Amino acid sequence: MQPSLIGLAVCGGLLLTGWMLGAPLIVGLILSLAFGSTAVATLGAVGGSSPLIYMVFAVVLVGSLLLRRHLWEELCTLFTRHPVAWFPLGLAVYAVAGAMLMPRLFAGRTGAFVSDREQGLIVEVPLQAVAGNITQTAYFCLGIFTFMALGIALAKPGLLKAVRNGFFAWTTVIVVTGFADLGSKFVGAGDIFLPIRTATFAMLTDTEHGGFFRIAGLYSEASAFGGSALAALAFSFLYWTRTGSRFAAILSLGLLTLIALSTSTTAYAGLTCLTLVAGLAVVGDLARGRIARPYLLLGGLVVVGITVVLAVLVWDKNALQAFEQLFKTTILDKSNSASGVERAFWNQRSLQSVLDTSGLGIGLGSSRSSNWVIAVLSQLGIVGTLLMGRIVLALMWAGNRAAWDASDRDTIALHDAVRAAAATSLLTSTIAGGAADPGLLFFVALATVLACRDVLTAAPAPAHGLPAVGARPVVLT
């Protein structure tokens, strides 16, 4: 193992930031998710894998769980209060067994896509045990153990505030580094974050697409940045609509701007889906005769934007030609591009591997695809997919809101915003995700959502149920 001094220094800075925000480990863990290209070390024994810095915080958090005096009692409380916690534990056991057995049981009977570090390409080879079985399974299990550790830690009163601070810090870093990355490229300074990109995987951080600079922020390429920015947008926008927070509003507008300029097909497709969901929410509000002010503000901005575009076209019909070319290359021609055809082939062969293994899967980390759902099905098999589906349903469930304390709007907002961020992360992974692991954000969100529900149901239920939550809704008469 070769440690990265820069990665360790960044970890120290995040710990200090977390201490200032009330919880060094929890805030540092969430904030570290924004550093998508900073590794803490290089592991030569497992193919040169470079674990990112979030693993330091996750390992320490899980380690602190093992040192707790009343560990077994707290675990029993977690599993008793939230029976859904049995499903991640069962999935971890199943994933470990599958990663060890399936590549050997079905060796050579189906194909797999692995990274060839010498050629820098993804190549198809006969199924066999690879280093990815170890590393991907380790990351996956670490995420599940982090969920358990965080679920126990958040039982302590007041720590949800630290989680909220962590998510806002994470969102802020994405916005600030996104604009810094774009600005540096615009003035010709190149990739200013190159010194802290210590991971060993390929970096596509100083490139152009359709005549526009690609925004990578602290991530390894534009698609990864776009996916994270979209999840951060879901968090900040939901928090804004629930509380009217001006800071959340500023973050939302900044993220919208970055996503629009990101040149990421994944981000554009995801934003389209989120827009449809927001449209349905507006229709629902209108049906009830009320609408939250953030929706009115966004509607006004859309009208102003359309007016400006039309005015520019009247002045010069070729003024927006560069944007037309960007739309064509990122959206219209994407499926017919070389990468689009290649990714479709990955998905096709991954689905074929489900049949080749009689629905058992090829083992976690054995291959990659270009769709999270397909990756789960091909690697974890039908049983693993059912277990994962049950966990996702637990996260996506809106909760028994009739039993909630309606006066605790901050906790309700945190619950809904974190749930939206996790759902958006799964959406972008489904659009262009290569691994079966839903990511650490998903497991952090699951623990946070369950903790929020505990807090909200601890107080007596309101006499007439939970009223509609919104940021100073406008009543339509």
N, C-alpha and C positions, 0 to 999 in steps of 0.2 A: 504494500500500500504506500502511495506517495501522497502525503497531505498537501493541501493547497493553502499557503499562507494567506493569500488574498481571500479565499473562501472563509477561512477561520476569522480573519479580520472583519469581514462582512457580518459573520455570525455575532461577533462581539458588539458591533454597532447596532444590530437588531435587538440584542439582549438589553442594551442600554435604552433603546427606544421603548421596548416593552416595559422596562422598569419605570420609565417616566409616565407610561400610560396605565400603570396599575398592576400588570401581571407579566413579568419578563418572558416566561415560557409560552404562555397562551398567545399573547400579542406577537411575540417573535415568531411563533409557528405560523400564524396566519399571514403575517407580513412577509415571511420568507417565500411564500408562494408566488410573489411578484418577481422573484429572482430566478427566472426560468433558464438561465444559462450559466449560473455560478455554481460550481461544484466544490465540495469540501475536500475531496481526495480523488485519486485515480486508483482503481483496484485492478492490478495486472493479472491477478489470479482468476478473474472471471471475465476475461476478454477485454480488459481495459475499460470497464464500466466506470463511470464517474458519477457517484451519487450527489444529487443537488443538496444545497444547504438546508432545505427543510427537513432532511433526514436527521440532522443533528438535534433539532428541537423535538422531533417526533420520538427519537430514541431516548432522549433525556426525559421526556414526559412519561413515556412508558416505563422507563427505569424507576422514576419516582413513584409510579403506581406500585411497583413490586416491593418498595421499601415501606409502604404504608402499614401501620400496626394492625389495622382492622381490615386488611385487604379482602379476606373472604367474606366478611359480613357485608362490606360495601358492594362486592360483586353480586352477592345474593340479592341485595336490595335493588341493584340495577336490573338484573334479570327478572326479578319478581315484578317490579314496577313497570318495566318495559319488556314484555315477552319477545318483542321483535328482535331484541339483542341476541337471541339464540340463533337467528338466521345468519348474521355475519360470522359468528363463531363456527357454525356448521359449514359455512361456505369456505372459511379459512382451512378447515380440516380437509374438505373435499378438494380444494385447489392444490394443497400440498401433495395429497395422494395422487391427484391427476398429473401434476407436473413430474412426479417421480416415475409413475407407471406408464402413462399413455404413450409418451414418445418411444418407449422401449417395446411396449406391447404391439403398437401399430407401426413400428419402424419399417420404412420403405413401402408401406401400403398406401400412402397418400403423399401429397406434396406439401411443402411449407416454404414460406418466404422469410428469408433472414438477411441481415445486413452483411455485406462483404466489405470489410474495412479497407482492404487493399485496393479494391476498385471503386469504393465509395458508392456502391449501388445496392439495391434490393434484388436478390436473385432467388430463383425457385430451386429448391433441392429436395431430395427425398426426406421424409420425416425422420428425424433423429433427435436424440437428446442434445441440447445446446446450452450455452451459458445463460441464455435468456430464461430458461426454466428456473434457474436459481435466482437471478436478479429480479425478474418480474414477479415471481412468487414472494420474494422477500419484501418488495415494495408493497405488494397487495396486502400481505399479512400485517405489515407495519401500519398500513392505513386502518385496518380493522382493530388492531390493538390500540391505536391512537384514539379511535372512536370510544373504546371502552374506558381508557384512561381519562379522556376528556369528559365522558359521561359521568364518571365518579367525581372528578374535580369540580364540575359545574353544579354539583349538589350543594356546594358551599355558597351561602348567600352573597350576592354582590359581584360574583365573577362574570355574570352575563354582561355587565357593563364593560369589563375588559374585553370580552369577545366583540362587542359592538365597536369599541375603540380599535381593535385589531382589524376588523373588516373595513372600517373607514380609512385606516392607515394603508391597508392593502390597495384600496381603490385609489387613494391619493397618489401613491407611488406609481401606479400604472398611468395615471393622467400626467403627472409631472415628467416621468421618464419618456413617455410617448411624445410629448411636445418637445422635450429636449433632444430626443433622437431625430425628430423631423427637422427641428431648427438647425441642428449641427450639419445635417446633410444638405440643407438648403443653402447654407453659407459656405459649403465646400469643406467642412471640417471632417467629414466622414463619420465613422462609427466611434463616438466618444466613449462608449461603454465597453470597448474592446478589452481594456485591462482587467475587467472583472468577469469576463466570459472565460471561465476556467474549465468548463465541461469539455469532454473530448469528442462529443458528437458534432456533426457538420453544422457550421454557422452560415446562414444566408442573411446577413444583417446589413450589408452595404450594397444593395441591389436596386434596380428600377424595374417597373412594370408598366407598360403602356405609356411611358414618358413621365411617370410619377415615381417619386422615391417611396420605397416600401418601408413602413414603420414597423420596427421590431421591438423597440423599448428595451427591456432587460431580458427578452426572450431570444431564442435562437433563430427565429424567422417570423415573417409577417403573419402567417396563419396562427401560430401559437399566441402571438400578441393579440390578434383579432379575437380569438376565442376567449382569452382571459378578459379582454376589455369588454366583451359582450356580457360575460358573467358579472363583471363589476358594474356594468350599466344596469343590469337587472336588479342588483342589490340597491344601488343608489336611487334608482327611479322608484322602486317599490317603497323604499324608506321615505322618499320625498312625498309620494302620494299619501302615505299613511300619517305623516307627521307635519308636513309642510316645511321641513328643514331646508333653510336656504343653502347651507353647505352641501347637502345632498343634491340640491337643484343645480348648483354650480358644477359639481362633479358629473352629473348626468349630461349636462350640455357639453362639457369638455370631452366626455367619452363618445358622445354622438359625433362630434367633430372628428375625433381621431379615427373612429370606425369608418366614417365616410371617406377618409383619406388613406385608409390602411392598405388599399388594393388587395385585400384578402377576400377571396371568393367565399370562404367559410364564414367570415364575419358578415358579408352581405347577405348570404342565405339565411344565417341566423337572425340578423336584424329584420329581415322580411317576416320571419315567423313571429318574432316578438311584436312587430307592428300589428300583425293580425290578431294576436292575443290582446294587445292593448285596445284595438278596435272593438273586439267583443266586449271588453270591460266597459268601454264608453257606451256601447249599445245597452248594456245592462243597467248602467247608471241612468241613462236617458229613460229607460222603461220605468225606473223608480222615481223619475221626476227630479233627479239631482245629479250633479257631476262634480268631481273634484277639480279644484283650480289648476293643478298641474296639467290636466288634460286640456283645459281651455288654453293655457299658455302654449302648450305644444301645438295645438290646433292653429293658434294665431301665428306661431313661427312658421308652420307649414304654408299658410296662406301668404305670408310675407316672402318666404323663399320662392314659391311659385311665381309670385309677382315679379320678383327680381330676375328670375330666369327668363320669363317672357320679355321683360324690358331689354335684357341683354341680347336676346335673339332678334328683337325688332331692330336694335341698334346695329348688330352685326350677326348675321345668321351663321357665320363660321366661328364665332367666339368660343363656343362650347365643344368644338370638334375634338379637343383632347379628352374631354370627359366622355364623349360618345365612343371614342376608341377604347378608353378604359373599360366602359360598360361592355363593349363587345368582347374584349379579350378576357375579362374576368368572369363574365356571366354567360353570354351567348355562345362563345366558342370553347368554353372550359371543358365540356363533356367530350368534345372532339379533339382536344389537345392530346399530346403524347402522355402527359401525366394523368389526364382524365381517363384515357383508354387503359393505361397501366393499372390505375386504382380500381377500375371496374373489373379488370381481370383478377386482381387480388381477391375481391369480394366473391367473384364467381368460384374461384378455386377454394376459398375458405368454406363456402356453402357445400361444395362437393366433399370436403373433408368430413363434414358432419355425417354424410351418407357413408363415406368410406370407413368411418369408425363406429357405425351403427348407433349414432347419437351420443356416444360417450365423450367425444371431443379429443383433441390432440394434445391437451395439456397446456396449462398456462405458460405463456412466454415462448411457445414452440414456433410461432409464426406471427404474421401481422396481416391486417386487412386495411380497409379504408372506411370502416363503419363500426362503431362501438358495439352495436347490437349483434352484428355478424361476428365480430371478434369474440364476444361472450359466448355465442352459440357454438362457434367452431372450436374454441379452446376449452371451455368449461362443460360443453355438452348440454343436453336437455335438462338434466338434474341441476347443474350449476346455474343455468339460465332461469329456472323456476325459483331457485333460492335468491338470485340477484333481483328478479322481478318483485319478489315479496319485500325486499329491502327498499326498493325504489318506491313501491306503493306506500310503505310506511312514511317515507319522507314526503311524498307528494300529497298525502292526505291532509286536508285543510284543518283537521282537528275538531274536537267537540266544542265548538265556539259558544254554544249555549251555556256551558259550564264555566266559561272563562270570566276573569275579572275584567270588565270592560273599561275600567278606569286606568288600567296599566297599558296605556297606548304605546309606550316605548318598547315594551316586551313584545306586544303584538306586532309592531312594525319590524322588530328584529327577526321574529319568527317568520314573517311573510317574506322579508327581504332576503334572508339567508336561504330560505327554501327556493326562492326564485333564482338566486345565483347558482345553486346546485342543479336545478332543472335546466338552466341555460347551459351550464357546463356539459351536462349529458347531451343536450341538443347539438352543440358544436362537435362533440365527440362522435355522435351518430352521423353527422354530416361528413366528417373527415378524420375520424379517430382511428389509430392503428392498433391500440392495445385493448385488452379486456378489462384492465384496471380502471375503474371510474375516476380515480385520482384522489389525492388527499383532501381536496376541497369538499368532495362529496361526503367523506366520513366525518370531517369537522362539522359540516352543515347538519348531518344526521344527529350528532351529539348535541349540537346547539338547539335544533328544533325540538328534540325531546326534552331538553332542560327548560326551554321556554314554556312548553306545555305543562310541565310540573309546576312552574311558578304561577302560571295563569289559572291553574285549577286548585291551587292551594287556598285561595281566598274564596269566600262564599259566592255562589253563582248569583248574577243579577236577577231581580224579580221577573223581568220580562225578556230575558235572553240578552244576547249581545247585539247592540245597535251597530249599524253600518259604520265602518271605520274609514275615515278619509281626512284629507288635509283641507279643513274649512270648506266643505262642499257647498256649492251654489245650488239653491233650491229653485227649480224651474217652475214658473206659474203661468 
